[in-house]
Amino acid sequence: MSDEGETVRLDDMHFEGPELDIGVPPPSVPYADHEDWVADALLEANGIPLTEEGVLEALRTQENVLLGAAAHAAGRHGYSGAADRLREVARGPDDYAGVEAAFALARLGADEGRELLRAALDRPVGPYLSPLLAAGDAARLGDPSGFVHIREGLGSDLHAVRMLACKQLAFFLPFEGNPLPDGTMVDARAQLERALADPDPGIRAQAQAQRPAG
């Protein structure tokens, strides 16, 4: 009901949100650079300049997916002037943006970023998506210990969890056979085959994009 007592229909109301329809990275973009491309494309699609000033302003004013994209872009473009704001985001309430900010700090050379990624690995998969993202980011930085979360995530009943776990598999292929904290080994190839057999065609396609040639 409105203040005047009139019924307001939801389909008569106009909701505005961020522009998320950005397509997919072109074939010329290597898989390891897909998330860099996505972050830049999201910011540009929403009128946010990819300059250091534009990204820093987005870090101050945006939330949710655009906050995460801004954090990712700050690390990708080496915007060291954003480091203080990245620290705030990394310790803030946004689970997704927090991990993106931690990875950005690590890419800027701050050991604090690696520590924050390791802290994210202590969260349970399911209630949080951040352990899966942090696992992939840590692997890109040379630490495959989060693979236990990837294996767990691929067995989830939740599509979003399986998809995010699948997206990280390529970063663990160089660590095939490495020992993990739970006493198992990194079996990224076996988990990639598992994802290729997933009932969801989107997850199968995501796995196929990471399949090594030959």
HELIX and SHEET records of a PDB file:
HELIX    1   1 LEU A   10  ASP A   12  5                                   3    
HELIX    2   2 TYR A   31  ASP A   33  5                                   3    
HELIX    3   3 HIS A   34  ALA A   45  1                                  12    
HELIX    4   4 GLU A   52  THR A   61  1                                  10    
HELIX    5   5 ASN A   64  ARG A   76  1                                  13    
HELIX    6   6 SER A   80  ALA A   82  5                                   3    
HELIX    7   7 ALA A   83  ALA A   90  1                                   8    
HELIX    8   8 ASP A   95  ARG A  107  1                                  13    
HELIX    9   9 ASP A  111  ALA A  120  1                                  10    
HELIX   10  10 SER A  130  ARG A  140  1                                  11    
HELIX   11  11 PHE A  147  LEU A  154  1                                   8    
HELIX   12  12 HIS A  159  LYS A  167  1                                   9    
HELIX   13  13 LEU A  169  PHE A  175  5                                   7    
HELIX   14  14 ALA A  188  LEU A  196  1                                   9    
HELIX   15  15 PRO A  201  GLN A  208  1                                   8    
END                                                                             
